[in-house]
């Protein structure tokens, strides 16, 4: 039986990564009137050098005010509203549209930084005490190759694979290196990569051989795009364990370029140092906001990961969905399409909070094609092997609620939080 895994935020919950409403709260509380004005001015100064495409403070302030006024619980909804400003009002100029784009990039970087801090702090406080309860992750995998598609930006599945001896690959087939910075030329950052145009070719993935083919559908904190997005780069998985992986993860985040001993500021397009010691650009790959992917399901350039996802679920016997809230239409549509095309396909939904079957899957709720389990990721790994709940594990994991508060406090200490 061929099983495919789809992982959402709930998979990493017991390692300390934030749910959407938690991340939204941290993000919006970064800003007050004073530092919001400072951010607007910084964005204006950094992006107004090209007189042929000037931006303007009015549009920057308009978008920034939306952040200050936001009272919702979904940061992606907020970012989508900023993205859509130029579409809502027909009188917007090119300068306005460019201004919105520049501010979005700055806000994107704040979100990226918050998630980076969450990864580092939670790895220190929660991963060591909880990884033992995830040792049964092998129970979710096929005896040979398994495709794992994750919507998360963290590196916790990679950590588990390394620590429990599970071969794992991003499908990368080439290597590339960069100096950490132009003042640290001897400290080399090792990355692997694959050409975007060849991403859907499976020759570099495990095929009929034990191992996990890991695809980050929404990009990741450690995934980067180089050469105008033609090269999808990842941190090397050729390390001994999760500790070495985390060391590399931090070094990748610290890559940069210095002028007069000051690090050149970056947005989504990160300023780094090239092989020759000169300034270079590499882009963060994390997808967020309202335009992660297009609305239609036909194959398109730039959406090769979704093509891979469709191919694999169309030929699977079972998809195990863990901790995903079914909030992304581009995912839901492909799951629904696969259920139509593949009459033998079943979906196992695992979520710690009981929810109704998603509307996109209601029509398939017959002959046990849709099954649900109300539990966390670690609980399910144990249960599928023994069909019994591990009470010791459950008691231990309950304590995570208090430790998650410590993770949040640690992240806040690293950020200029103004209202909390």
N, C-alpha and C positions, 0 to 999 in steps of 0.2 A: 504494500500500500504506500503510495506516494503522499507525504504530508508536506505542506508549506506553512511557514509561520509568518504571521503579520503582527508586529509589536507596536503598541502605542505607549503613551506616557505611564500607564499603570504598570508596565513591566518593570520600570525603574523606580517605582514609588518607594519600595523598601530599601533602596540604596540612597534615598534622600533627594532625588531630582523633583522639581516642583510640578504640580499640576497647573493647568492654565490659569485658574483664578489666583493661585499663589504667586505665579510669575507676574501676572498683571498688577497685583498689589505692590510688589517690590518695584516694578518698573515705574508705575505712575507716582510712587512716593519718592522717587529720585528727584522730582522737579518741584520747585517753588517759583514764584514770580521772578526772583533775582537770578537764579541759575538758568531759568528758561531764557531770559533775555541774554544772558551770557552765551548760551548755546547758539541762539539765533545769530548773534554778532559773530561768533566764531565761524559758523557755517557760511555767513555772508562774506567774511574776509577770505576764507579759504577757497571759495568758489566763484569769486567775482573778478578774477584776474583776466578772464577772456572777454574782451569787450564785445565780441561778436555774438555772445550768448549770455548777456548779463542776467543775474538773478535780482530779486528785490526783497527788501525787508518786510514790506507789507504782506506778501504771500507767505514768507517764512513765519511771521507773527500769527497769521491766520491759522496755519497748520499747527503751530506750537500751542495756540490757545485751545485747540481741540484736545490736546494731551492734558492741559491743566484742568479742563472742564469735564474730562471723562469720568464717569461714575459706574461704568460697567465692569464686567469681570473677565473680559476676553481681549487681551492685548492685540490679537490678530484682527479682531473686528475693528479696533481703533486704527491700526495701521492701514487696513483696507479702506477705511473712511478717508484717510489722508491720500492714499493712492487714487481714490475716485473723485477727488475734489475737482480736477480739471474736466471730468466727464459730466459732473452734475451741473456745472455752470458753463454755458456756451460762450460767455464773454471772457473766458480766461485767455490770457496771452501766453506766448511761448515762454516769456520770462517767468510767468506764474507757474507754469508746468515744470520748468527747470528748477524753480525754487522748491516746489513740493518734493521733487525727486531728491534734491540735495538734503532736505531735512529728513526725509524718509531714510536716507542712507545713514545719517547721524543717529537717528533713533534705532535703526537696525543694529548699529554698533553697540549701543547701550544694552539692547536685548542680548546680543552675542556675549558681551562682557559679563552680564549677570549670570548667564548660563555657564560660562567658563568658571566663574567663582563657585557656582553650585557644584560643578563637577569636581573641582579641587577640594572644596570643604567637605562635601559628602563622601568623597573617596577616603578621606582621612577619618571621619567620624563614624560612618555607617557601613562602608563596604567590608572592612575586616570582620565585623561582628555578624554580618548577615550572609556573607558569601557561602558559608557552610550549608545554609538552608536552600541554596540554589544548586547544590552539587548534583541534583537529579535532573538538571537541564537536559542531560542526554536522553531522558525518557521522551522528550518532545521531538527527537530527531529520527530520521530514517536510518536504517542500518548502513546505507551508503550515503550518497550526497543528499543534502537538505538545503533548500532555498529559504533563507530568512530575510524578509523585507521589514525594515524598521522605519517608523515615522519619527523616531526620536533623534536628537542631535548628540546624545551622550555616547560614551565609549564602553558602557557597562557590559554589553554582550561580548565585546572583544575581550574584556577583562576576564569574564567567566570562561570563555573558550581557552584562553591561555592558561589560566589557573587549574582547569580541569582536563587539560590534555586533549581538547577538541580541535582538530585542524580547522582553520578558518582562513578565508581569502576574500578580498574585494574584487577578485578577477583581474587585478593589475598584473601586467606582464613586463613592465619596464621600471627602471630606477632613475631617480634624479636627486641631486643634492644641491643645497644652498648653504652659504655661510650664515651663521646666526645673525650677524650684522656686519657693517663695514668696520666696526671697531672690535669685532670678535671673529675675524676671518678664519681663525684656526678651529673654531667650534662649528662642526659640520652637522647640518640637519639632513637626515636621510628620509626621503619619501619614495613611495612607489606610485606609478600612474598607469593609466590606460587612455588611449585616444578615444574621445567621445564618439567618434564615428564608428568605432569598433566595439562599443560597450555591449551591444546586443549579441555579439559573437561570443559563444560560450566556451571557446577552446581553452581559455585561461581559468575557467572555473572547474571545480570538482565535477567529474562526470562518471557515474557508476563507481564511485570511490568514496570512502568515508570522509566526511568533512562538510563544513558549512560554507555556502556561498552567500555572503552578506551584502545586501544592497540597501543603501540609505536613501529611501525614496524622497526625503525632504532635505537631503544634504546633511552635513554634520559639523560639529565644532572642530573636528580635526581634518575634515575634507576640504580641499582647496581646488580652485580652478585656475589654470595657467595657460598662457598663450591664447588670450581671448576666449577662454573657456574650452579650448580644444583638448586640453589635457586635464583629466580629473585625477587629482593627486590625493593620496592618503598617507598617514603616518605608517611607517613600516611595522608589519606584524611579526617580523623576524626577531623578536625579543623573548626573554626567558619567562617573564611573568607580568602580572598587572602593574607591579611597582615600576618596572622599567618602561612599560607602556605609558604610565602617567608622567614619568620624567620626560620622555620624548614629547608628550602632549603639551606640557608646560613650555618646553623649549620652542616648540612650533609657534605657540601663542606669543612668545617673546621675540620672534623674528622682527627685524626692523632695519631702518637706515637712519644714520645720525648726521646732522649738520651742526658744526660747532658744539658738539657734545650734547645736542638736543635731538631726541627722537622725532622724526618727521611724523606728524599726526596722520591717521588713516581713517577711512570709513569702511564700507563694504569692500572697496578696492584697497587692499593692504599694501603699503609701501614696505618693500623688503630690499635686501641686498642681493644682486646677481653674482654670478661666478667671477666676474671681472672687478667686483668691488663697487660697481656703480648701482645707482638706484634702479629698482625693478618693481614690477607690480604683480601681485598674485591676489586672487579674489576669494573671499569667503563664500562657501557654497550653501549655507543654511537658507532654506526657503521659508518665508513667513509672510504674513499679510494675506490679502485676498486673491492674489494672482500667482499662486504656486505653479499651477498648470492651467492649460486652456480648458474650455468647457466641453469640447467635443472629444470623443474617444478614438478618433482615427490617429494613426501613427504620424508623429511630426518630429522634425529636427529639434533637438534639445529636450525631447521627452523619451529618450531611449530607455530610461529606467522604468517608466510606466509600461513600455513595450515588453520589457523583460518580465515585469510583474504579470501582465496579461497572459503571456505565453506560458508561464509556469502554473498559474492557477487554472488555466484552461485544460491542463493535462493532469491536474492533481486529483487525488481521491478525497483529501480532507484538508481544509484550511483551519488552523488554530489561530484565532484572533485573541490576543491578550492585551487588556488594558487600553483598548481603542474605543473612543466615544462615538465613532461614526459621524464625525463632523466635517469630513472632506468629501465633496461630491465626486472628485476625480478618482478616489478610491472606491467609494460606494458604487459608482456606476460600473466599474470594472468587475467588482465582486458580483453584482447583479447579472451582468452580461455573461460571466463565467458560469453562473448557476443555470442560465438558459442553455448555453452551448454544451455544457457537460452535465448530463442528467444524473451521473453517478456522484457528483461532487457534493460533499457535506461540509458544513461550517460549524466549528465548535467555538463558541464565544465564551471567553473567560474574563470576568470583571468582578472586582471586589464589591461593587455596588450593583444591586439588582435593577435592571432597566428592561423596559419592553423591547421586543424584537424591533430593530430599526425598520422604518417604513420601507426602505429600499429592498429589504429581504422578506417582508411579510408574506409575499406571494409564494415563497418557497417553504413555508412552515408546514410541511406535511412529510410523512414517511421518514421522520427523524432526520430530515436534511438540515435542520437548524437545531442545535443543542446549546444549552447554556449551563454555565457553572458560576455560582456567585462565590468567588474566592480570589485570592491574590495569585500572582504568578508562581511563587515558591510553593504554595499549598497545592496547586494543580500538578506541579512536577512530581510531587510525592504521590498524589492520589491516582494518577493515571497508571502507576506501577502496581500499587497495592489495593486500590479502590477503598482505602481507609484514610481518614484524616489524621495527620501527625499532630497530636495534641501538644507535645513538647515544642514543636516548631511554632504552632499557633500562639502559644503563650509567650514565646520569645519575641515573635514578630509584633505582638501587641505593644511592646515597649518602644517600638520605632516611632510612635506618635510623639513621644517626648523628645526623642533624639532629633527628629525632624525640626523641632523648634530650635535646637542648638545649631543645626545647619543653617536655618534661616538667620539666626542671630549672627553667625559667622559671616554670612554673605553681606548682611547689612553693615557690619564693621568694615568691610572692604569697599563699600560704596558710599558716595556722598549723600546718604539718605537724609532728607530734610524734614519730613513730616511724620516720621515714625521713631 
